[in-house]
Amino acid sequence: RGATLRSHRWRYTRWGEEIEAGNEELYDHLNDPEEHTNLANDPEMQKTMAQMRGEFDMARKTARTTITTQ
């Protein structure tokens, strides 16, 4: 299963539960609004990747907690 987190500038997608080679995407909507270039493996984007991963994991956990408690 895939899920996406979107901020004003970035769109981060993870395919599957865990981080594995090739299952992440990162797009810069400021410079690449049509999502032609996946930046997930770009060494210069690792700080952004870490931030988006953290926000993604937090959002996924919150969504799952909300669903199971209703």
Beta strands, then each sheet from edge to edge (+ up, - down):
strand 1: 2-6
strand 2: 10-15
strand 3: 24-28
sheet 1: 1+ 2- 3+
end
